[in-house]
Amino acid sequence: MRRHHRKAGQLPKNAVPIEVVIDHVGGRGDGVGTATYTHNYETKEHLVFIPATLPTERVIAQPISLSGQGMKARIIELLEESPDRQAPACDAFPACGGCSFQHWHPDKVSKWKQQQVEHFLFRAGVSPGQYRPLHASPMNSRRRATFHLKRLSGGVAAGFHERQGQRIIDPVGCSILHPDLVTLLDQLRALATDILPTGAMIDARVNLLDQGPCVQLAMAETGKSTHSLDKSPDIMTALGSWAVATGLARLSLLPSENRATAIPLFCPAPPTLKFGDINISPPPGAFLQASTDGEACLQGAVAEIVGTAKSAVDLFAGCGTLSLPLVRTLSSLHAVEQDQGALASLKAGVDSAGLGARVTTRCSDLANAPLTVEDLANFDVAIIDPPRNGAAAQTMMLAKSGVQRIAMVSCNPATFARDAATLCDGGFVCDWVQVIDQFRMTNHIEIVAQFTNGSARQRRSQ
């Protein structure tokens, strides 16, 4: 008997198309509407999520999958168009997964991002004293990306994964990437053409540093062969030659058998980034802010919050993006980070600048081992920039602490609102919030906010 292997929830390719009126844009950037659909002899009304659609639009859509959250679908025909729709600047939209909003007027995208943050804070019971105007980074300013490459019989597929799939889409005419990354993608495609056999895949994680691109490659095994590409001397030689010809700042390789340690292949001099007047050399594949413009805006906001404070703790410090520009005005900085490579880069940077005596570090997983109230007792101000899942345990400790002010940075409105509520329940006041759109044309949102410790202020006045 022939069996049909279909992923859980995936609908047949010949599923009957549906007509949907889009009600709003959801948190992931898809247009959301409702439709009645019959599946497994059961007729129900479902939420329908359709990329590249806008509120008030009426569309014919092809159902793709069905889950407890709703139905995913793709647009087949646009019957009624929103007045806010615009022609995409990139030829790869909407197939490319790098963007969500090429079809939406930028002013409307900004308003949507602002409303997302306001919505989650309202639900959490947090009322900021002020919402500052949204800051949007320029187009073509994204300085980091992860490219996917696959050698096909007729060439190389290179670019981003498609939306809702694994097919690789070439971002032709990309309007978000820095021009140097667009050029590098073409150079990576040429490299893959030269070194990859048919069927082999490679991922390239790229950061633009002061000396040029820093590239970290992750190579998979070649087809069914047990011989990994990273074990081939000829390929190692080809990679080194390519790095020289391309003008890379650094090239490293994550081996197939051990993805924890990168093999350095090319690094003529330690590549650097400048935070304030301190040069740091981030490790391969380091997390950096998406654009230099967005980074500068965040740094300025954090500097304002820290103000004249003399002692600060930087939680989830990374390479020191937010705190190192302030070291010369602080008497002490304590940087806490789980990534040992990032923490070592931070410390090496301040040591080279002759400021090492002002900075102490701690390698710790703050999600499971947060700094306690006692640990926080000696700091005037805290800087915290957690990952997308937020910092529930750490904000609970901060809420009980005597820290005077907190500069909170977040990339997730939901967890930001949750953690903000924890601080406010502990006696902090949310003075202001600002949305920073450095991930242009996507649903990603960056947030920075100031919290003042009302309880600490009251204790000092007694």
N, C-alpha and C positions, 0 to 999 in steps of 0.2 A: 504494500500500500504506500502511495506517495504521501509523505508528510510535509506540511507547510511549516517552515521554521520562521516564526514571526516574533519580534521582541514583544515583551509584555506591554499591553496597551496599544500597540501599533495597529492601525486600521488597514483594511485592504486598500491597495492602490486604486481600485475602481470604486471606492466608497462614494456614495451619492453626494454631489456638491450641495452646499447649503447657502442660503442668503442670510447675511448678518448686517445689522446696523450697529456701528461702533459707538459705544457709550462714553468711554474714557480710555486713556492710556495707562496701562498698569506699570508696576514698579520695574519690570524687566524691559519696558519699552515697547511692548506689543499693544496694539489696539485691542480692546476688550468689549465684547458684546455677548448676547445670548442667542441660542438657537435650540429648537426642538429637534432631537435626533433619535433615531431608532437603532439600537445596537443589541444584539443577542435577544431579539424579539421584545425588547423593553424600550418604550418611548419615554424620553425624559427631556427636560430643559437643561442645557449645560451652558456654563460660561465658555466662551470661545476666545482664544488668544491668537491674534493674526498679526504677524510682523508687517511693518510698512503701511499701516492703516492709521487713520486719525479720527477723532471724535466727529460725529454726525455723518460720517461716510457710510454708504450702503454698498456692500460688496458681495460677490459670489466667491466662495472659498472652498478649497479642497480639504476635507478632514484628513489629518495625518495620524493622530494618536489620541487616546482617551484615558484619563486617569481620574482619581478622586478629586483633583483640583479643577478639572475641566478638560476641554478639548483644545489641542493645538491644530492649527490649520494654516494654509498658505493661500494668498489671494490669487484668484483666477481672473476676475474681471472687476473693475471699479465702475459701479453703476452711478453713484452720486459722489462728487468730489468735494472735499473740504476747501473753503477759501484760504485756509492756512497751508495748503499743500504747495510745495515748490519742486522744481526740477532738481534731481540729485546732482551734486557736483562731481560725484565719482561714478564711473561707468560700471563698477562692480556691485553697486547697490541695486537691489536689496539682498542678493545672494551672499555677499561677503559678511562674515560675522563680526568684522571690526567696527561697524557702525550700526546704530539703531534709528537715527533721526535725519538722514540725508534728505528725506522728503518733507521735513517740517521746518517752518520758518524759525530761524534762530531765536527770535524774541519769544516765541511760544515755547521753545525748548527751555529757555532760561526760566520762564514763568512756571513751567511744569516742575523743574528741579527745585525751585524755591518752595512750591506748594507741597512737594513730597516731604521736605524737611519739616515744614509747618504742620503737616498732617500728622506725622509720627510724634512730634513733640506735643501736639494737642491731645492725642490719644493717651500719651504717657502722663498728662497732667502737668507739663512743664510750660511755663509762660515766660519766655525771654523778655528782658527789659527792652531789647531792640533787635530788629532784624536789619542787618546792614545790607546795602545793595550787593547783589551778586557780582562777582568778578569772573569774567570769561577770558581764558587764555586765547591767544591768536590761533587761527587755523594753521595747519602744517607746522605744529610746534611739538608734537609728540616725539620724545627722545628715547623711548624704550619700547621694545616690541619683542614678541616671540613669533618667529616665522617657521612655517612647516614646509618641508620640501620632500617630494617623492619622485623617484626616477621611473618614468613610464617608457613604454616601448617607442613612443614617438616624441619624447622630450622630457622635460621636468615640470611638474606642477609645483609652484612656489607661491606662498602668500599666507593668508589666514584661513582657518577652518570656516566653512559655510555656516550660516545660522541654522541651528537645529540639525547639524550633521557633521560628518568628518571629511567631506570632500574639500579639497584645497582650492581656494579661489584667489586668483591673481588680482590684487587691488589696483586695477588700472585707473590712473587719474586720481589716486588717493589724495584727499584733501586734509587729512589729519596728521599723517606722518611727516616728520622733518625731512626735507629733501635729501639729506645725507643717508637716511634710512631707506628711502626709495631707491637711491643709487646702489646701496649695499645689497638690497634684495636682488637686483639684476646680477650683481657680482656673485652672490650666493648661488643663484640659478646656474651660472656658468661653472662654478665649482662643482655643484652636484652633477652637472652633465659630464664632467671630467672624471669624477671619482666614484660615483655610485653605479652599481649594476642595476638592472631592471628590477623593480619591486622594492628596492631599499629605500628607507626613509631616514630623514635627519631633521632635528629641530634646532633652531638657532635662536638663542636668547641674547638680545643685543641691547647695550647701553651706550649712548653717546657720551664720552668723557672729554676732558679738555684737549687731549691729544688725538682724539678720533674715536672710532667705534671699538668697543670691547665686545667680543663675540665669544659666547660659550656654546659649543656644539654638543648635542646628545645624539649619538649614533646607535642605530639598532643593528641587529644581526642581518646578514645578507640572505634574504630568502630562507631556504631550509638549511643552509649551511651552518655548521657550528663555528665557523671561523668568523669572528667579529671584525668589523671594519677597523676598529681601533687597534687591532693587533697586526695590521698590515704595515710593514716598514715603508712600502712605496706610497701608501696613502698618507702616512705621517709626513713624509718628505714633501708630498704634493700640498698638504695643508700649510706647512711652513712657508713654502714658496708662494702660495696664494696670499698668505697673510702679509708678506713683504710687498708683493705687487699691489695689494689692495690698500696698503697704508693703514693697517689696523694699529690700534694702540695696544691690543692684547688679544691673543687667541688661546682658548683652553678647550679641553675635551672632557666630557663626562663619559667614562668607559661603560660599556654595556654591562659589565659584571659588578661594578661598584659605582653607583650614582652619587655617593656621598662625597667623593673626593675628586676634584677636577685635576686633570693632567695639564700643566702649562706647556704650550707648544711654541708660543712666540710672545715675547714681551721685551722689547729693546730697552725700555726704562719703565719704572713703576708709573702707570697711568694715574692721573689725579683728577679730583674735583675740588673746587674751592668753596668752602663754607665760611663766609665772612672773609677773614684773611688767613684762614687755616686750610692747608692742603691736606686732603686725605686720599689714600689709594684704596678704593673699595674693592672687595674681593670679586672674583668672577661671578656674574649672575646676580650681583647685589641688588636689593630693592632700592630704587630711587624714585623720587617724585616724577610724575609723567612728563612734566615740562619744566624748563627753567623759569618760565613766567609764573606758573602755579607755585613752584617752590619758593620763589621770592615773595609772593603774596602771603604764603603761610608763614615764612620766616618773619616778615614784617608784623603780622598779627601776633605771633608768639612773643616777639620782642616787646610789643606794646603791653602785653599782659604781664610779662616778667617785670617790666618797668625798672625800678631802682632796687629790686630785691637782690640780696647778696648770696643767698644759698638756694640752689635749685636741684631737683631730681628730675631726670629725663627717663621716663618709663616707656619701654618698647623703643629704645633710642636708635636702633639701626646703626648707621654710620655717623650719626650726630647731625643730621640735616637741620634739625630745628634748634638744637642747643649750642652747637659749636660757634655760630656767629656771635654768641653772647658771652663766651668764656672770658674775654678781657674785662667785662663789666661785672662779672661774678667773682666772689672770693672762693666759692666752692661749687662744683658741679658733680653730681653722682649719676652716672649713666648705667642703666640696667637694660640688658638685651640678652635674648636667648642665643642668637647667632654669634658664635665665637669669632668667626672671621670678621664680621662687621664691627664687633666690639674692639678687636685688635687693631683694625684700621682707624677707628676713632682715637684710641689711646696713642697710636703711633703718630697721628697727626698733631695732637696737642703736645706730645713730647718734642717733636721736631720744631714746633713753634716756641719752645721754651716755657710752655704753660702747663706741663705735666703735673706740677705740684698742686694745681687747682682742681684736677679732675681725678676722681676715683671711679672704678668700674665694678660691675657685678654681673656675672653670667647667670641668668636665672630665667626659668619658664614662669612668667608672671601669671599665666592662666591658671596654673596649679600651685604655684608658690609665690603669692603676691607679697610685696613689702608690707609689713605689719604697721600698726599705728606707732609702735615703738621705733621701727625703722624710719618712719617719716617724721619723727619728732623734731629733727634738727633742720628741716627745710622750710624756707619761706614760701616757695612756689613749686608747683609740680607741672611738668609738661608730659602729656600722655598721648600717644598716637598708636592705638592698638590695631590689630588686623580686623578683617570684616566681622568676625564673630564677637568683637568688642572686648571689654575688660570687666566682666561682672564681678569677679573676685577682687580685683585691684581697686575698682571704684568703691566697693563696699568698705575697704580699708581707708581710702581717701576720705570717704564721707564721715568717718569717725575721727579723722586726724585734725591737727591744729594748723595744717597748711593754710596759708592766707588766701592764695589764689591758685587757680588751676587753668592751664591752657589745654583744652581738649581738642584734638584733631581726630577726624573719623572719615571713613569712606563708605559708611553704611548708615543711612538715616534711621533704620529700625533699631540697631544696637546702640547707636548714639543716643536716641531718645530713651531707651531703657537705662543706660548708664547715667544719663543726665538726671533722670528721675531719682535714681539712687542717691546722687549727690544732693539734690534738692531736699529729699526726705531727711538727709543728714544735717541740714541746716545751711547748705550752700544756696546762693542765689545765682541764677543764670543772667548775667548782665547783658550779653549780646551774642548773637549768632551770625556767622557769615557763610554763605555758600560760595564755593570756588569751583568753577567749571573748567578743569584742565583736561578732562576727557571729552573733548568736543564731539558732538554728534553721537554720543553714546548715552546709555542710561546711568552711567556711573557718576557719583556725586561726592565731592570732597567738602568737608565741613570743618570750621574752626569756631570755637566758642570760649568765652571767658566766664569763669565761675568764681565768685567771691564767698569766702567762708563767713557767713553771718554769725554763726555760733562762736567762732574764734574772735570776731570783732566785739561781740557782746561780752565775752569773758574778759577781754583786755580792758574794757571800759568799766568793769565792776571793781 
